[in-house]
Amino acid sequence: MTKIIKTVSEWQQLKRSDKIKNKKIGFVPTMGALHEGHLSLIRRSNVENGISVVSIFVNPTQFNDPSDLEKYPRTFESDVKLLRDLNVDYLFYPDYSEIYADHFKYKIIESDLSQILCGKFRPGHFEGVLTVVMKLLNIIRPDKAYFGEKDYQQYLLIDEMCKAFFLNVAIILCPIVREADGLALSSRNMLLSSNEKILAQRFPQLLKSEKSCEIIKNELEKLSFKVDYIEEIGNRRFGAVHIGKVRLIDNVEI
Ligand code: PAF
């Protein structure tokens, strides 16, 4: 039975109890609207740890656009059911005041990688992500924390932050889970209409093609995508596009 914990003090008390004290803790932070991608992280945590904790917190400070925050999918009841089906031990489900008693006066700012790719198009986004992840890791104090490869830039920033601040946690990267048509799973996919969903398949198809970034960008624009970027860094090609009001990101090894 998944126990729902809403406050920091409740978790801290539990963590000291005999039930948890000597067990390895795996942590999967999420913003809810859980899909198979999240479930793959949770399954891995279950295998590798004695206790798995999942958090659901739609973090307002990482949304640079208020309407994006407003329409972000919230499916709490079905999320809890999925967590119970996977035998997750604890769901940490705090409210805003529990996490941001400081009203976001204290922030984690990274000045390099956070300024490119998504950071360039979503000002302040990674400040919000890094700050909330730092808070969550300090609360839960897991041995391992699991992140998806779809948000590869986010993963790199979190991994570097943990090293920079000597956090005693292993950051584990888990592979992207895709639909049969190639679309990377994302909570935002729920916001696509059926026609948009069909169009969305073209994004991963083109991203992994042999074509140049410039050609991929042009072809996506012809198909009516609004393209934030298609860029190659190291051995990876990254892309971010909008279909209607929905923003999608993806990346592939090249
Ligand atoms: O990837 C996400 O869902 C979020 O950015 C995270 C890591 C849970 C922080 O809010």
py3Dmol code that shows the C-alpha trace and the ligand (Angstrom):
import py3Dmol

protein = """\
ATOM      1  CA  MET A   1       0.000   0.000   0.000  1.00  0.00           C
ATOM      2  CA  THR A   2       1.480   3.330  -1.047  1.00  0.00           C
ATOM      3  CA  LYS A   3       1.493   5.728   1.915  1.00  0.00           C
ATOM      4  CA  ILE A   4       0.901   9.358   1.012  1.00  0.00           C
ATOM      5  CA  ILE A   5       3.115  11.825   2.873  1.00  0.00           C
ATOM      6  CA  LYS A   6       2.344  15.516   2.648  1.00  0.00           C
ATOM      7  CA  THR A   7       4.800  17.170   4.973  1.00  0.00           C
ATOM      8  CA  VAL A   8       8.553  17.299   5.325  1.00  0.00           C
ATOM      9  CA  SER A   9       8.393  16.615   9.062  1.00  0.00           C
ATOM     10  CA  GLU A  10       6.278  13.471   8.566  1.00  0.00           C
ATOM     11  CA  TRP A  11       8.853  12.074   6.118  1.00  0.00           C
ATOM     12  CA  GLN A  12      11.794  13.013   8.340  1.00  0.00           C
ATOM     13  CA  GLN A  13      10.217  11.225  11.285  1.00  0.00           C
ATOM     14  CA  LEU A  14       9.488   8.144   9.189  1.00  0.00           C
ATOM     15  CA  LYS A  15      13.000   8.101   7.786  1.00  0.00           C
ATOM     16  CA  ARG A  16      14.402   7.788  11.312  1.00  0.00           C
ATOM     17  CA  SER A  17      12.048   4.898  12.121  1.00  0.00           C
ATOM     18  CA  ASP A  18      13.199   1.261  12.182  1.00  0.00           C
ATOM     19  CA  LYS A  19      11.000   0.588   9.127  1.00  0.00           C
ATOM     20  CA  ILE A  20      13.297   2.642   6.874  1.00  0.00           C
ATOM     21  CA  LYS A  21      16.464   3.423   8.820  1.00  0.00           C
ATOM     22  CA  ASN A  22      18.754   0.814   7.300  1.00  0.00           C
ATOM     23  CA  LYS A  23      17.192   0.473   3.859  1.00  0.00           C
ATOM     24  CA  LYS A  24      18.432   1.890   0.563  1.00  0.00           C
ATOM     25  CA  ILE A  25      16.076   4.573  -0.723  1.00  0.00           C
ATOM     26  CA  GLY A  26      15.336   5.097  -4.417  1.00  0.00           C
ATOM     27  CA  PHE A  27      13.611   8.335  -5.394  1.00  0.00           C
ATOM     28  CA  VAL A  28      11.662   9.254  -8.532  1.00  0.00           C
ATOM     29  CA  PRO A  29      10.677  12.942  -8.607  1.00  0.00           C
ATOM     30  CA  THR A  30       7.746  13.693 -10.942  1.00  0.00           C
ATOM     31  CA  MET A  31       5.133  16.317 -11.696  1.00  0.00           C
ATOM     32  CA  GLY A  32       2.448  13.625 -11.936  1.00  0.00           C
ATOM     33  CA  ALA A  33       0.385  12.721 -15.020  1.00  0.00           C
ATOM     34  CA  LEU A  34       2.337   9.486 -14.856  1.00  0.00           C
ATOM     35  CA  HIS A  35       3.014   7.432 -17.975  1.00  0.00           C
ATOM     36  CA  GLU A  36       5.063   4.377 -18.918  1.00  0.00           C
ATOM     37  CA  GLY A  37       8.244   6.519 -18.941  1.00  0.00           C
ATOM     38  CA  HIS A  38       7.801   7.325 -15.233  1.00  0.00           C
ATOM     39  CA  LEU A  39       6.801   3.731 -14.522  1.00  0.00           C
ATOM     40  CA  SER A  40      10.052   2.471 -16.034  1.00  0.00           C
ATOM     41  CA  LEU A  41      12.001   4.683 -13.592  1.00  0.00           C
ATOM     42  CA  ILE A  42       9.906   3.420 -10.695  1.00  0.00           C
ATOM     43  CA  ARG A  43      10.381  -0.243 -11.682  1.00  0.00           C
ATOM     44  CA  ARG A  44      14.136   0.297 -11.754  1.00  0.00           C
ATOM     45  CA  SER A  45      14.038   1.975  -8.348  1.00  0.00           C
ATOM     46  CA  ASN A  46      12.018  -0.937  -6.975  1.00  0.00           C
ATOM     47  CA  VAL A  47      14.622  -3.414  -8.227  1.00  0.00           C
ATOM     48  CA  GLU A  48      17.629  -1.467  -6.956  1.00  0.00           C
ATOM     49  CA  ASN A  49      16.420  -0.284  -3.539  1.00  0.00           C
ATOM     50  CA  GLY A  50      14.670  -1.484  -0.392  1.00  0.00           C
ATOM     51  CA  ILE A  51      12.277   1.490  -0.428  1.00  0.00           C
ATOM     52  CA  SER A  52      10.955   3.546  -3.341  1.00  0.00           C
ATOM     53  CA  VAL A  53       9.669   7.080  -2.918  1.00  0.00           C
ATOM     54  CA  VAL A  54       7.905   8.943  -5.732  1.00  0.00           C
ATOM     55  CA  SER A  55       7.099  12.637  -5.461  1.00  0.00           C
ATOM     56  CA  ILE A  56       4.318  14.443  -7.280  1.00  0.00           C
ATOM     57  CA  PHE A  57       4.729  18.202  -7.232  1.00  0.00           C
ATOM     58  CA  VAL A  58       3.817  20.427 -10.162  1.00  0.00           C
ATOM     59  CA  ASN A  59       6.601  22.910  -9.588  1.00  0.00           C
ATOM     60  CA  PRO A  60       5.395  26.412 -10.523  1.00  0.00           C
ATOM     61  CA  THR A  61       8.866  27.966 -10.527  1.00  0.00           C
ATOM     62  CA  GLN A  62       9.967  25.975 -13.580  1.00  0.00           C
ATOM     63  CA  PHE A  63       7.100  27.216 -15.763  1.00  0.00           C
ATOM     64  CA  ASN A  64       8.096  30.397 -17.536  1.00  0.00           C
ATOM     65  CA  ASP A  65       4.609  30.626 -19.067  1.00  0.00           C
ATOM     66  CA  PRO A  66       1.644  30.823 -16.631  1.00  0.00           C
ATOM     67  CA  SER A  67      -0.796  29.305 -19.163  1.00  0.00           C
ATOM     68  CA  ASP A  68       1.524  26.296 -19.555  1.00  0.00           C
ATOM     69  CA  LEU A  69       1.403  25.781 -15.774  1.00  0.00           C
ATOM     70  CA  GLU A  70      -2.376  26.115 -15.769  1.00  0.00           C
ATOM     71  CA  LYS A  71      -2.956  23.531 -18.474  1.00  0.00           C
ATOM     72  CA  TYR A  72      -0.296  21.074 -17.272  1.00  0.00           C
ATOM     73  CA  PRO A  73      -2.164  17.739 -16.881  1.00  0.00           C
ATOM     74  CA  ARG A  74      -3.119  16.751 -13.342  1.00  0.00           C
ATOM     75  CA  THR A  75      -4.345  13.167 -12.896  1.00  0.00           C
ATOM     76  CA  PHE A  76      -3.818  12.528  -9.193  1.00  0.00           C
ATOM     77  CA  GLU A  77      -6.353   9.703  -8.705  1.00  0.00           C
ATOM     78  CA  SER A  78      -5.056   7.592 -11.587  1.00  0.00           C
ATOM     79  CA  ASP A  79      -1.448   8.384 -10.603  1.00  0.00           C
ATOM     80  CA  VAL A  80      -2.051   6.989  -7.119  1.00  0.00           C
ATOM     81  CA  LYS A  81      -3.604   3.874  -8.613  1.00  0.00           C
ATOM     82  CA  LEU A  82      -0.543   3.321 -10.816  1.00  0.00           C
ATOM     83  CA  LEU A  83       1.783   3.790  -7.825  1.00  0.00           C
ATOM     84  CA  ARG A  84      -0.252   1.306  -5.780  1.00  0.00           C
ATOM     85  CA  ASP A  85      -0.164  -1.212  -8.665  1.00  0.00           C
ATOM     86  CA  LEU A  86       3.640  -0.921  -8.661  1.00  0.00           C
ATOM     87  CA  ASN A  87       3.805  -1.298  -4.868  1.00  0.00           C
ATOM     88  CA  VAL A  88       5.568   2.021  -4.416  1.00  0.00           C
ATOM     89  CA  ASP A  89       6.196   2.466  -0.693  1.00  0.00           C
ATOM     90  CA  TYR A  90       5.753   6.220  -0.338  1.00  0.00           C
ATOM     91  CA  LEU A  91       4.276   9.056  -2.356  1.00  0.00           C
ATOM     92  CA  PHE A  92       5.560  12.457  -1.279  1.00  0.00           C
ATOM     93  CA  TYR A  93       2.825  14.918  -2.217  1.00  0.00           C
ATOM     94  CA  PRO A  94       3.617  18.319  -0.702  1.00  0.00           C
ATOM     95  CA  ASP A  95       1.801  21.567  -1.346  1.00  0.00           C
ATOM     96  CA  TYR A  96       3.427  24.809  -2.470  1.00  0.00           C
ATOM     97  CA  SER A  97       3.909  26.267   1.023  1.00  0.00           C
ATOM     98  CA  GLU A  98       5.661  23.114   2.224  1.00  0.00           C
ATOM     99  CA  ILE A  99       8.300  23.411  -0.516  1.00  0.00           C
ATOM    100  CA  TYR A 100       8.493  27.173  -0.910  1.00  0.00           C
ATOM    101  CA  ALA A 101       8.212  28.546   2.633  1.00  0.00           C
ATOM    102  CA  ASP A 102      10.956  30.958   1.448  1.00  0.00           C
ATOM    103  CA  HIS A 103       8.808  32.105  -1.528  1.00  0.00           C
ATOM    104  CA  PHE A 104      11.625  31.153  -3.920  1.00  0.00           C
ATOM    105  CA  LYS A 105      13.985  33.766  -2.444  1.00  0.00           C
ATOM    106  CA  TYR A 106      16.728  31.140  -2.493  1.00  0.00           C
ATOM    107  CA  LYS A 107      17.606  29.657  -5.871  1.00  0.00           C
ATOM    108  CA  ILE A 108      20.116  27.395  -7.543  1.00  0.00           C
ATOM    109  CA  ILE A 109      21.572  29.197 -10.553  1.00  0.00           C
ATOM    110  CA  GLU A 110      23.770  27.494 -13.118  1.00  0.00           C
ATOM    111  CA  SER A 111      25.439  29.807 -15.578  1.00  0.00           C
ATOM    112  CA  ASP A 112      26.552  27.672 -18.505  1.00  0.00           C
ATOM    113  CA  LEU A 113      24.620  24.627 -19.729  1.00  0.00           C
ATOM    114  CA  SER A 114      21.344  26.081 -18.442  1.00  0.00           C
ATOM    115  CA  GLN A 115      21.646  28.978 -20.897  1.00  0.00           C
ATOM    116  CA  ILE A 116      21.462  26.920 -24.103  1.00  0.00           C
ATOM    117  CA  LEU A 117      18.869  24.617 -25.743  1.00  0.00           C
ATOM    118  CA  CYS A 118      15.697  24.698 -23.580  1.00  0.00           C
ATOM    119  CA  GLY A 119      17.245  27.270 -21.231  1.00  0.00           C
ATOM    120  CA  LYS A 120      17.472  29.785 -24.067  1.00  0.00           C
ATOM    121  CA  PHE A 121      13.783  29.425 -24.928  1.00  0.00           C
ATOM    122  CA  ARG A 122      12.440  29.035 -21.383  1.00  0.00           C
ATOM    123  CA  PRO A 123      14.137  31.735 -19.286  1.00  0.00           C
ATOM    124  CA  GLY A 124      14.332  30.751 -15.633  1.00  0.00           C
ATOM    125  CA  HIS A 125      13.174  27.184 -16.302  1.00  0.00           C
ATOM    126  CA  PHE A 126      16.306  25.458 -15.049  1.00  0.00           C
ATOM    127  CA  GLU A 127      16.557  27.709 -11.995  1.00  0.00           C
ATOM    128  CA  GLY A 128      13.155  26.368 -11.016  1.00  0.00           C
ATOM    129  CA  VAL A 129      14.072  22.762 -11.834  1.00  0.00           C
ATOM    130  CA  LEU A 130      17.414  22.804 -10.004  1.00  0.00           C
ATOM    131  CA  THR A 131      15.987  24.587  -6.980  1.00  0.00           C
ATOM    132  CA  VAL A 132      13.095  22.159  -6.556  1.00  0.00           C
ATOM    133  CA  VAL A 133      15.279  19.098  -7.170  1.00  0.00           C
ATOM    134  CA  MET A 134      17.807  20.353  -4.586  1.00  0.00           C
ATOM    135  CA  LYS A 135      14.968  20.808  -2.077  1.00  0.00           C
ATOM    136  CA  LEU A 136      13.454  17.385  -2.839  1.00  0.00           C
ATOM    137  CA  LEU A 137      16.819  15.617  -2.586  1.00  0.00           C
ATOM    138  CA  ASN A 138      17.527  17.361   0.719  1.00  0.00           C
ATOM    139  CA  ILE A 139      14.137  16.291   2.050  1.00  0.00           C
ATOM    140  CA  ILE A 140      14.060  12.678   0.863  1.00  0.00           C
ATOM    141  CA  ARG A 141      17.827  12.031   1.165  1.00  0.00           C
ATOM    142  CA  PRO A 142      17.753   9.064  -1.226  1.00  0.00           C
ATOM    143  CA  ASP A 143      20.673   6.822  -2.135  1.00  0.00           C
ATOM    144  CA  LYS A 144      19.678   6.935  -5.804  1.00  0.00           C
ATOM    145  CA  ALA A 145      17.451   9.290  -7.808  1.00  0.00           C
ATOM    146  CA  TYR A 146      16.112   8.406 -11.253  1.00  0.00           C
ATOM    147  CA  PHE A 147      15.665  10.716 -14.249  1.00  0.00           C
ATOM    148  CA  GLY A 148      14.560  10.114 -17.846  1.00  0.00           C
ATOM    149  CA  GLU A 149      16.764  10.567 -20.880  1.00  0.00           C
ATOM    150  CA  LYS A 150      14.098  12.568 -22.729  1.00  0.00           C
ATOM    151  CA  ASP A 151      15.073  15.494 -20.488  1.00  0.00           C
ATOM    152  CA  TYR A 152      18.765  14.935 -21.118  1.00  0.00           C
ATOM    153  CA  GLN A 153      19.791  18.554 -20.489  1.00  0.00           C
ATOM    154  CA  GLN A 154      17.906  18.455 -17.185  1.00  0.00           C
ATOM    155  CA  TYR A 155      19.661  15.206 -16.251  1.00  0.00           C
ATOM    156  CA  LEU A 156      23.125  16.681 -16.978  1.00  0.00           C
ATOM    157  CA  LEU A 157      22.381  19.800 -14.945  1.00  0.00           C
ATOM    158  CA  ILE A 158      21.064  17.813 -11.989  1.00  0.00           C
ATOM    159  CA  ASP A 159      24.000  15.407 -12.085  1.00  0.00           C
ATOM    160  CA  GLU A 160      26.485  18.308 -12.185  1.00  0.00           C
ATOM    161  CA  MET A 161      24.629  20.159  -9.427  1.00  0.00           C
ATOM    162  CA  CYS A 162      24.789  17.124  -7.137  1.00  0.00           C
ATOM    163  CA  LYS A 163      28.529  16.834  -7.762  1.00  0.00           C
ATOM    164  CA  ALA A 164      29.091  20.596  -7.347  1.00  0.00           C
ATOM    165  CA  PHE A 165      27.299  20.607  -3.979  1.00  0.00           C
ATOM    166  CA  PHE A 166      28.702  17.239  -2.810  1.00  0.00           C
ATOM    167  CA  LEU A 167      25.254  15.665  -2.450  1.00  0.00           C
ATOM    168  CA  ASN A 168      25.526  12.050  -1.430  1.00  0.00           C
ATOM    169  CA  VAL A 169      23.212  10.626  -4.096  1.00  0.00           C
ATOM    170  CA  ALA A 170      23.702   8.669  -7.337  1.00  0.00           C
ATOM    171  CA  ILE A 171      21.823  10.236 -10.261  1.00  0.00           C
ATOM    172  CA  ILE A 172      20.637   7.446 -12.541  1.00  0.00           C
ATOM    173  CA  LEU A 173      19.744   8.068 -16.181  1.00  0.00           C
ATOM    174  CA  CYS A 174      17.028   5.811 -17.634  1.00  0.00           C
ATOM    175  CA  PRO A 175      16.318   5.352 -21.364  1.00  0.00           C
ATOM    176  CA  ILE A 176      13.533   7.162 -23.211  1.00  0.00           C
ATOM    177  CA  VAL A 177      10.326   5.175 -23.548  1.00  0.00           C
ATOM    178  CA  ARG A 178       8.620   5.693 -26.920  1.00  0.00           C
ATOM    179  CA  GLU A 179       5.192   4.975 -28.396  1.00  0.00           C
ATOM    180  CA  ALA A 180       5.162   2.373 -31.195  1.00  0.00           C
ATOM    181  CA  ASP A 181       5.210   5.294 -33.677  1.00  0.00           C
ATOM    182  CA  GLY A 182       8.426   6.678 -32.106  1.00  0.00           C
ATOM    183  CA  LEU A 183       6.973   9.605 -30.142  1.00  0.00           C
ATOM    184  CA  ALA A 184       8.789   9.956 -26.802  1.00  0.00           C
ATOM    185  CA  LEU A 185       6.359   9.548 -23.907  1.00  0.00           C
ATOM    186  CA  SER A 186       5.612  12.797 -22.103  1.00  0.00           C
ATOM    187  CA  SER A 187       2.836  14.004 -19.822  1.00  0.00           C
ATOM    188  CA  ARG A 188       2.267  16.763 -22.380  1.00  0.00           C
ATOM    189  CA  ASN A 189       1.286  14.190 -25.056  1.00  0.00           C
ATOM    190  CA  MET A 190      -2.103  14.018 -23.277  1.00  0.00           C
ATOM    191  CA  LEU A 191      -2.713  17.582 -24.445  1.00  0.00           C
ATOM    192  CA  LEU A 192      -2.365  16.716 -28.166  1.00  0.00           C
ATOM    193  CA  SER A 193      -5.517  16.298 -30.278  1.00  0.00           C
ATOM    194  CA  SER A 194      -5.724  13.089 -32.330  1.00  0.00           C
ATOM    195  CA  ASN A 195      -4.590  14.918 -35.486  1.00  0.00           C
ATOM    196  CA  GLU A 196      -1.731  16.605 -33.623  1.00  0.00           C
ATOM    197  CA  LYS A 197      -0.690  13.212 -32.251  1.00  0.00           C
ATOM    198  CA  ILE A 198      -0.395  11.825 -35.778  1.00  0.00           C
ATOM    199  CA  LEU A 199       1.645  14.845 -36.860  1.00  0.00           C
ATOM    200  CA  ALA A 200       3.844  14.560 -33.743  1.00  0.00           C
ATOM    201  CA  GLN A 201       5.333  11.261 -35.007  1.00  0.00           C
ATOM    202  CA  ARG A 202       7.194  13.207 -37.671  1.00  0.00           C
ATOM    203  CA  PHE A 203       9.296  14.914 -34.982  1.00  0.00           C
ATOM    204  CA  PRO A 204      11.246  11.826 -33.769  1.00  0.00           C
ATOM    205  CA  GLN A 205      11.329  10.418 -37.297  1.00  0.00           C
ATOM    206  CA  LEU A 206      13.044  13.526 -38.652  1.00  0.00           C
ATOM    207  CA  LEU A 207      15.226  14.000 -35.569  1.00  0.00           C
ATOM    208  CA  LYS A 208      16.788  10.579 -35.999  1.00  0.00           C
ATOM    209  CA  SER A 209      17.149  10.882 -39.791  1.00  0.00           C
ATOM    210  CA  GLU A 210      20.486  11.407 -41.545  1.00  0.00           C
ATOM    211  CA  LYS A 211      19.425  14.911 -42.626  1.00  0.00           C
ATOM    212  CA  SER A 212      21.160  18.038 -41.356  1.00  0.00           C
ATOM    213  CA  CYS A 213      19.697  20.083 -38.490  1.00  0.00           C
ATOM    214  CA  GLU A 214      18.888  22.895 -40.931  1.00  0.00           C
ATOM    215  CA  ILE A 215      16.943  20.594 -43.277  1.00  0.00           C
ATOM    216  CA  ILE A 216      15.100  18.941 -40.381  1.00  0.00           C
ATOM    217  CA  LYS A 217      14.103  22.373 -39.076  1.00  0.00           C
ATOM    218  CA  ASN A 218      12.813  23.443 -42.509  1.00  0.00           C
ATOM    219  CA  GLU A 219      10.861  20.232 -43.020  1.00  0.00           C
ATOM    220  CA  LEU A 220       9.257  20.487 -39.578  1.00  0.00           C
ATOM    221  CA  GLU A 221       8.277  24.092 -40.246  1.00  0.00           C
ATOM    222  CA  LYS A 222       6.721  23.086 -43.576  1.00  0.00           C
ATOM    223  CA  LEU A 223       4.660  20.544 -41.633  1.00  0.00           C
ATOM    224  CA  SER A 224       3.438  23.464 -39.422  1.00  0.00           C
ATOM    225  CA  PHE A 225       5.597  22.763 -36.357  1.00  0.00           C
ATOM    226  CA  LYS A 226       7.025  25.838 -34.634  1.00  0.00           C
ATOM    227  CA  VAL A 227      10.662  24.915 -34.041  1.00  0.00           C
ATOM    228  CA  ASP A 228      12.577  26.278 -31.024  1.00  0.00           C
ATOM    229  CA  TYR A 229      15.764  24.451 -31.933  1.00  0.00           C
ATOM    230  CA  ILE A 230      17.300  21.450 -33.652  1.00  0.00           C
ATOM    231  CA  GLU A 231      20.912  21.293 -32.515  1.00  0.00           C
ATOM    232  CA  GLU A 232      23.729  18.807 -32.243  1.00  0.00           C
ATOM    233  CA  ILE A 233      26.000  18.797 -29.223  1.00  0.00           C
ATOM    234  CA  GLY A 234      28.616  16.068 -28.889  1.00  0.00           C
ATOM    235  CA  ASN A 235      27.109  12.799 -30.047  1.00  0.00           C
ATOM    236  CA  ARG A 236      23.512  13.885 -29.476  1.00  0.00           C
ATOM    237  CA  ARG A 237      20.937  15.758 -31.522  1.00  0.00           C
ATOM    238  CA  PHE A 238      18.413  17.739 -29.487  1.00  0.00           C
ATOM    239  CA  GLY A 239      15.105  19.201 -30.600  1.00  0.00           C
ATOM    240  CA  ALA A 240      12.231  21.251 -29.198  1.00  0.00           C
ATOM    241  CA  VAL A 241       9.082  22.025 -31.158  1.00  0.00           C
ATOM    242  CA  HIS A 242       5.569  23.293 -30.646  1.00  0.00           C
ATOM    243  CA  ILE A 243       2.505  21.672 -32.164  1.00  0.00           C
ATOM    244  CA  GLY A 244      -0.321  24.108 -31.580  1.00  0.00           C
ATOM    245  CA  LYS A 245      -0.065  24.984 -27.892  1.00  0.00           C
ATOM    246  CA  VAL A 246       1.938  21.901 -26.885  1.00  0.00           C
ATOM    247  CA  ARG A 247       5.719  21.976 -26.562  1.00  0.00           C
ATOM    248  CA  LEU A 248       7.596  18.706 -27.139  1.00  0.00           C
ATOM    249  CA  ILE A 249      11.277  17.889 -26.646  1.00  0.00           C
ATOM    250  CA  ASP A 250      13.330  14.896 -27.702  1.00  0.00           C
ATOM    251  CA  ASN A 251      16.935  13.860 -28.295  1.00  0.00           C
ATOM    252  CA  VAL A 252      18.711  11.033 -30.081  1.00  0.00           C
ATOM    253  CA  GLU A 253      22.262   9.706 -30.129  1.00  0.00           C
ATOM    254  CA  ILE A 254      23.945  10.297 -33.468  1.00  0.00           C
TER     255      ILE A 254
END
"""
ligand_1 = """\
10
PAF
O 11.193 16.163 -15.098
C 10.298 16.562 -14.325
O 9.200 16.015 -14.235
C 10.566 17.778 -13.459
O 11.360 18.699 -14.125
C 11.152 17.423 -12.083
C 12.519 16.776 -12.201
C 10.213 16.497 -11.335
C 11.316 18.707 -11.244
O 10.100 19.351 -11.049
"""
view = py3Dmol.view(width=600, height=400)
view.addModel(protein, "pdb")
view.setStyle({"model": 0}, {"cartoon": {"style": "trace"}})
view.addModel(ligand_1, "xyz")
view.setStyle({"model": 1}, {"stick": {}})
view.zoomTo()
view.show()
